Amino acid sequence: MNHLVAAGADRWHLDRHAQLVVYEAEDGGGLLTIYDCAAAQKPPSLQERGHLVRVDAAHELTHTPTGYVVKLREESVLERQGDDHYVVRAD
């Protein structure tokens, strides 16, 4: 499932209020779920197995028992780097 707006090859636009939920499994796997806006109460725009390697954009980070939540504070792009690695960069 990927309903994000494309911003080029293996790049997608993230809104200023996007929220990324990262689940880290004990076996080393990960699940990345992206919501356009947490307040919108809509289904996720992206749910992908993979790892969020870095966030180079203004954000707030909250750790949870199963991973962490990244709340973006500026428009950004999600970039795929390799098979299952992703980076968020300011747009």
Kinemage of the C-alpha trace (Angstrom):
@kinemage 1
@onewidth
@group {chain A} dominant
@subgroup {mainchain}
@vectorlist {calphas} color= white
{ca met a 1} P 0.000 0.000 0.000
{ca asn a 2} L 1.501 3.301 -1.073
{ca his a 3} L -0.762 6.318 -1.443
{ca leu a 4} L 1.973 8.944 -1.046
{ca val a 5} L 2.515 11.551 -3.769
{ca ala a 6} L 5.596 10.713 -5.850
{ca ala a 7} L 8.445 13.233 -5.801
{ca gly a 8} L 10.684 11.359 -8.244
{ca ala a 9} L 12.117 7.874 -8.533
{ca asp a 10} L 11.984 6.155 -5.117
{ca arg a 11} L 10.984 9.487 -3.477
{ca trp a 12} L 7.658 10.532 -1.973
{ca his a 13} L 6.327 13.813 -0.605
{ca leu a 14} L 5.537 13.965 3.139
{ca asp a 15} L 3.266 16.661 4.532
{ca arg a 16} L 4.411 18.985 7.295
{ca his a 17} L 2.304 17.146 9.872
{ca ala a 18} L 3.057 13.585 8.726
{ca gln a 19} L 3.567 10.990 11.406
{ca leu a 20} L 5.838 7.972 10.931
{ca val a 21} L 5.382 4.969 13.199
{ca val a 22} L 8.328 2.576 13.223
{ca tyr a 23} L 7.916 -0.897 14.676
{ca glu a 24} L 11.158 -2.720 15.443
{ca ala a 25} L 10.795 -6.512 15.587
{ca glu a 26} L 13.027 -8.669 17.772
{ca asp a 27} L 14.257 -10.577 14.704
{ca gly a 28} L 15.779 -7.361 13.288
{ca gly a 29} L 12.932 -6.658 10.894
{ca gly a 30} L 10.974 -3.435 10.873
{ca leu a 31} L 7.670 -1.991 9.743
{ca leu a 32} L 7.284 1.630 8.658
{ca thr a 33} L 3.783 3.118 8.724
{ca ile a 34} L 3.155 6.694 7.551
{ca tyr a 35} L 0.068 8.782 8.254
{ca asp a 36} L -0.537 12.090 6.405
{ca cys a 37} L -1.676 13.711 9.639
{ca ala a 38} L -2.360 12.042 12.979
{ca ala a 39} L -5.340 14.335 13.588
{ca ala a 40} L -7.038 13.301 10.319
{ca gln a 41} L -7.901 9.810 11.626
{ca lys a 42} L -7.444 8.264 8.168
{ca pro a 43} L -5.853 4.926 7.278
{ca pro a 44} L -2.082 5.031 6.705
{ca ser a 45} L -0.741 6.328 3.408
{ca leu a 46} L 2.135 3.852 3.425
{ca gln a 47} L 2.869 0.620 5.233
{ca glu a 48} L 6.153 -0.988 4.229
{ca arg a 49} L 8.604 -3.461 5.692
{ca gly a 50} L 11.832 -1.610 6.209
{ca his a 51} L 13.978 0.590 8.398
{ca leu a 52} L 13.971 4.346 8.846
{ca val a 53} L 17.691 5.063 8.816
{ca arg a 54} L 17.709 8.825 9.378
{ca val a 55} L 15.502 11.905 9.642
{ca asp a 56} L 17.104 15.102 8.306
{ca ala a 57} L 14.069 17.350 8.834
{ca ala a 58} L 12.560 19.150 11.810
{ca his a 59} L 10.745 16.531 13.864
{ca glu a 60} L 9.725 15.304 17.301
{ca leu a 61} L 10.750 11.777 18.337
{ca thr a 62} L 8.907 9.638 20.877
{ca his a 63} L 10.114 6.174 21.882
{ca thr a 64} L 7.528 3.436 22.430
{ca pro a 65} L 7.845 -0.120 23.796
{ca thr a 66} L 7.849 -1.496 20.224
{ca gly a 67} L 9.843 1.198 18.380
{ca tyr a 68} L 9.306 4.932 17.965
{ca val a 69} L 7.112 7.647 16.459
{ca val a 70} L 8.418 10.538 14.347
{ca lys a 71} L 6.189 13.614 14.059
{ca leu a 72} L 7.402 15.849 11.247
{ca arg a 73} L 7.412 19.633 11.625
{ca glu a 74} L 8.240 20.593 8.024
{ca glu a 75} L 7.501 19.342 4.521
{ca ser a 76} L 9.861 16.545 3.614
{ca val a 77} L 10.516 13.701 1.226
{ca leu a 78} L 10.863 10.020 1.976
{ca glu a 79} L 13.698 8.446 -0.027
{ca arg a 80} L 14.269 4.729 -0.524
{ca gln a 81} L 17.895 3.763 -0.067
{ca gly a 82} L 18.446 0.129 -0.940
{ca asp a 83} L 15.859 -2.603 -0.606
{ca asp a 84} L 14.471 -1.797 2.816
{ca his a 85} L 16.104 1.393 4.068
{ca tyr a 86} L 14.489 4.848 4.066
{ca val a 87} L 15.622 8.403 4.824
{ca val a 88} L 13.488 11.494 5.454
{ca arg a 89} L 14.948 14.793 4.203
{ca ala a 90} L 13.634 18.354 4.382
{ca asp a 91} L 12.038 19.348 1.088
